[in-house]
Amino acid sequence: MTSERRASERHILIVAHTGRQDSLEAAITVCRQLIAAGLTPVLSQDEYAHIMAEAHDLQPIALLGDTVKIGDLELVIVLGGDGTILRAAELARGCSAPLLGVNLGHVGFLAESDREALTETVTRALAQDYLVEERMTLNVRVKVDAEVVYETWALNEATVEKASRERMLEVVIEIDGRPLSSFGCDGVVMSTPTGSTAYSFSAGGPVVWPSLDALLLVPLSPHALFGRPLVVGPDSAMAVEVLDRTQGTGVLWCDGRRTHELPRGARVVVRRSPIPVRLARLSQGPFTDRLVNKFNLPVHGWRGPAGEEGRA
């Protein structure tokens, strides 16, 4: 088998924030680099329409779901912020292809490189010069009268929120089949370690290293004596019930992308999903450094244990 044929059989999906010009230009750059290497870039229908409107001569291009199936993908290159990476994770859900993020947004916790290193990033992707890291995801079910009426998943978090700004949500939270506390609140965030630096972080939850298997529950503005964030084991089940005394309805949001209305009496059950999200990593730097860099944390003056990195 020739190297040209091997290249033609490799399928790399490009996912970009098509609402931003810099993302569109980056996507075109990546497509041209893949084509020059003998590969046919893969695009979704949405990306295809936007990108071809900017670059009419860009050929050949394969369409996801047409000539290329999800299971055929080797890698997903994502151009944008964390929101774009979450959309890419949705597109690639259930396949083994890892996501390689290039941050064109703000914080970009899930991204692996920045716009300035785009060409080098694609070169390493072509050489398969990356490590793959698996991140826990959540299985989310909504039950009404013991019937499952909605089921989805989340990489960052599943959030039960009040549907009306003026109304408070009345809930009872449950861990492993036992009630823990009931209170009025703006909502409840149930998060993975990956999501601990997202909505959960904004709500006052702890930062959890992604290497730790755990689940988080963080109440949003609880009116309660006991409304603290919780960290439980990865095999635990968390649940939030919308109590009948709630005036109005609630709403479930998963990763800020998938939503479902929650009537009074609805019950949201969250467990660890057996299907992880796979992230391509270009380096094995410690998560501490990622926190410092992404949040621009002040570490000036630190001397550290010279010659004993990683030891106290």
N, C-alpha and C positions, 0 to 999 in steps of 0.2 A: 504493500500500500504506500503510495507516494505521500510526501509531506503536504502537497497541495490538496490531495483528497482528504487527508486527516483534518486540515484546516477547514475545508468546506463542510465537514460534519460536526464542527464545533458550533454551539449556539449560545451566544451571549445576549441577554436581554438588556436594553437600555431603558431606564425609567427616569424621566426628567420632570421638573416643575415647569410645565409648559406655559404657565401664566407669567413667567419671568424671562426676559430677553436673554439674560446671561446664562440661564439654564438651557435655553434653546440652542444658543451658540455653543455651549459646552457639549450638548448632545450631538450636534453636527460634527464637532471636532472628534469626538469619540467614534462616531460612525465612520468617518473618513479614515481614522487610524486602524480600525478593525478591517475595513475593506482593503486597505493597503497591505495588511498582513494576510490577506486571502480568505478572511471570514466574511460571512453575510450577517450584518447586525440584525437583531430581532427587535421589533417595536410592537407595542399594543396599538390598537386602532386609533386611540386618542393621540398618542405620541406621533404616529405616522402622519396624521392629517396636519398637525401643527408643524412638524419638522419639514415635511415635503413642501409646505407653503413657503418656507424660508430657503430651502435648498432643493430646487427642482431637479438638479442633475445627480442627486444622491442615489446611486444604484450600485449593486443590488441591495434590496432590503427585504427581509422576511417578516411576515405578520404573525404575531402570537395567536395561536388558536386556529390558524389557517394552515400554513405549510409547516409550522413548528408548534408542537404541543408543550404544555408546561413540563412534562416529564423529560423532555429533550434538552432542557436548559442545563448548561454547565455552570453559569454564573449570571448574576444580575448586577449590573453597574448602575448605581443610583446617584443622580445629580440633583442636589437640593439640600434641604434641611431634614430634620428628624421626621417632619410630617410626610415628606416624600418617601422616606425610608419605610414609614409605616404603610404607605400605599403600596410600595413595592412588596412588602412582606405579605400583604393581602393578595396581590397578584400571584405570588409564587407559593402561596400556602399549600403545604403538603408535598412539595417536591424537594429534592435534596440540594438544589442549587443554593449556594450561599449568596448573601448580599454584600456588595462592596460599595460603601458609601463615600461620595466625594462631597464635602460640605460646601454648599453655596448659600447657606442660611445664616443663622446667628450662632447659637451655641453648638448645635450639631453633635450631641453626645454619642449618637450611634454611628456617625461617619468616621471613616478611617484616614482620610486625607483632605487637603484643601485644594482650591481651584489652581493655585500655583504649581501643584505637583500632579496635574491632571495627566499629562503625557507619560510621566514616569509610572503613574498608577496603572494606566492602561497597558503599558509595556510589561509590568509585573503580572497583570491579569492574564495577558497573552502567554506568558511563560509559566503560568500557574504557580507563581512565586508568592504564595500567601498561606496563612494558617487559617483553619476553620474553628470557630468558637460557637458552641451551642448555647442559646439563651432560652430559659424557661418561658412558656406561655400559659395562659389561663383558658380553661374551658368555662363558659358562662351559660347558665340556663335560667330562664324565667319560667316560674310555675304559677299557675292560678288554679286554686282548688285541686292541687296535686297533679294537674295536667301541665306538661311541658308545652308552652305556647311559643317559645322562641329560644333558639340556641345559637351561640356564636363563640368567638374566641378573642383574646387580646394579648398583645405583646407587652404593652406598658401597664394598662389598668382598665378595670371595669368600674364605672362610677355611677352610683345611684344618686340622682339629684332631684331637687324640687322643680316642677315644671313651671311654676308661677313665681315671679320675683317677690310678690307680696306675701306668699304663703310659706309656712314652715313645713318641712317634711317630718312626719312622726314615724319613727322606725324602731325596730328591735333588732339587735345584732346577735348573731349566733356563731359559735365556734364548735365544730365537731358534734353537731346535733344537740348542743345545749345552749339555752339562752344566756346571754352575758349581761346585757343592759338595754334599756329602752330610753329614748330621749327625742327631743325635737332638734332638728339640725337643718343645714343647707344641703347636706348630702353625706355620702360615705364613699371613700375611695378604697378599692381593693386592688392591690398592686403586686407586680413581680419585683425582684431586685432591679431589673432593667428600668422599670418605671419609677423606682425610688428617687430618681433625679428629675422626674417630670412633674405631673400634677401632684403626686404625693408629696414631693419636696416642697412645692408651693404651699401646700396645706399644713406644713409643719411636721411631716413625717421624717423618719430617719433615713440617711443615706446608707444603703445596703450594698456591699460589694457584690458584683454579679457572679462571683465564684461561689457565693453562698446560696444554698437551696433553702428558700424561705418564701413565705407569703406575708404581705402587709395589709393591714386594715387601718385607715386613717379617717376619723370623722371630720366633717367640714362644719366649723362653727357650731359645735354641739352645745345645747343648753342642758348640761348635766354635770354632776360632781365627778363622774367617771366617764370621761370622753377622750381618753388618751390613745395615741397610736399603739397598735399591737403588731408584734412580729411572731408568727406561728410557723410550725414545721411545714415542709413541702407536701406532706401527705394529709394535711388538715383540710377540712371543708369550711369555708366561710359563707355565711348567709346574711342577707338583709331583707327583712320583711317590712312592707309599707303598711302601717297600721290603719285600721278602719277610721280612727279619729283624725287622720290626715284630711285636711280640707283641700280638695282638688286631687291631682294626680302627680306621680313622679315620672322620671324618665331615666332610662339606662343609656349610658354612653360607653362605648368600647373603643379605646384609643382615639377618641374624638372623631371617629369616622362612622361607626355603626350605631344606630340608635333604635330604641323600642320604648313605647309608652308603657308606664307601670300604673295600673289602676290600684285603688285601695284593695289590700289583701294580697297583692302580688308578692312573690318571694323570689329573690335573686340568689342563686347558689353558684359559688365560684370554687373551682378546684384546679389543681395543676393539670394541664393538658399533656397528653403523651406525645404531642407533635411540637418540637421546639422550632425556633427560628435560628437559622445558621448565618453567622456573620463572618465575612472574610476579613482577616487581620493581616496587616503588612508588618507589624512588629509586635513584640511581646512586652511592651512597656507596662509598668505597674498601674493599676487603676488609680492610685494616689496621684500620679503625674497627670492622668487624664482629668481628674477633678481640679487640680491646680490650674491646668491650662484652660479648661473650658469655662471655669468660674473666675479665672484671673485672681486666684487667691494669693494673699500676701505671704510670702515665705522668705522675704529678705532678712538676712542675718542668721539664717540657719547654717550651722557648720556641719552637723551630722557626725556620725561615728566614722572618722577617717579610716579607710581601708577595711571597713566592716559593713558595707552596704547591706541593708536589710536586717541588721542586727541591732538590738537595743544597747 
